[in-house]
Amino acid sequence: MRRIPTYAPAILLGLFLSLHPSAYSPAAEPAARHSLWSLKGQRNTIYLLGSVHFLSPTEKLPQAMDAAYEDAEALMMEIDMDDLDPAETQQVTLELDMLPAGQSLEQQLGKPTYSKLSARAQEVGIDPLLLNRFKPWFAAMTLVHLQLVKMGLAPTSGIEQRFTTRAVADKKPIHGLETLREQLGMLAGLPERQQREFLLYSIEDTDRIAEEVDELLSAWRRGDSEALAKLLAEGFDEYPDLYRPLTTERNRRWLGQVEALLDGREDYLVIVGTLHLVGKDSLIDLLEGKGQRVLQH
């Protein structure tokens, strides 16, 4: 079976970080860098922060990220986190995540694969019957989600949730680049073959998932945009039809919204998945192509 890169679920679950020991002595280390960039408008500053949707509750964010938040009068995220309607969220979820009436995941996967799914579900602490009515992509994301929780990572400690909590308390407005329906619709619209591959990977290659999470988290902590871009390029080369709608096409849709912020007076903190900010056709690459000077902090 081909390996599905961790970024397949990263649109919602995000990039995940851990720190590997440095190969350099402290005296030889370069100045610290972060997954944080900025660019200047005529009267304001726009900060671009690469998000990690799951983090350990004990994770302390770099001071540079806190400073960018303090400087910003408003925030922009992939979706408007503080104005999500619970009833609408439930409705969208049921529409996009559930199989049609009369269908089951067991029927789609066949008994041998469904048996593996059942075993994996029990390992991460969920009753397999609860997954049987979900489409493969959502069942896969549920398994990955629960595995991340077992690794000590939590969505309530992720970048978006931390800054949403602060922004609500500070009465800073939050704007969304897209709606929840648009975001989930991209995943629900993946071809069935890709959904099943993603699910099989989440069932069978759990050790590799942990390694990939570790690798991505380490690169994020170092602000290593080259390493992150390499990881993205590897996935794109192997799965162009999967990566194109989830990454580059979204970057192009978001570009105009980010550019429009440069005409205002307010400083903004824009928070998107880190892999949207590295490599070819990233938001930063597209902004630089428009003549903008983007500085990494």
Sequence and secondary structure as in RCSB ss.txt:
>XXXX:A:sequence
MRRIPTYAPAILLGLFLSLHPSAYSPAAEPAARHSLWSLKGQRNTIYLLGSVHFLSPTEKLPQAMDAAYEDAEAL
MMEIDMDDLDPAETQQVTLELDMLPAGQSLEQQLGKPTYSKLSARAQEVGIDPLLLNRFKPWFAAMTLVHLQLVK
MGLAPTSGIEQRFTTRAVADKKPIHGLETLREQLGMLAGLPERQQREFLLYSIEDTDRIAEEVDELLSAWRRGDS
EALAKLLAEGFDEYPDLYRPLTTERNRRWLGQVEALLDGREDYLVIVGTLHLVGKDSLIDLLEGKGQRVLQH
>XXXX:A:secstr
     TTTTHHHH         SS GGG      SEEEEE SS EEEEEEE SSB TT    HHHHHHHHH SEE
EESS GGG  HHHHHHHHHHHHB  TT  HHHHH HHHHHHHHHHHHHHT  GGGGTTB HHHHHHHHHHHHHHH
TT BGGGSHHHHHHHHHHHHT  EEESS HHHHHHHHHTS HHHHHHHHHHHHH HHHHHHHHHHHHHHHHHT H
HHHHHHHHHHHHH HHHHIIIIIHHHHHHHHHHHHHTTSSS EEEEEEGGGSSSTTSHHHHHHHTT   EE 
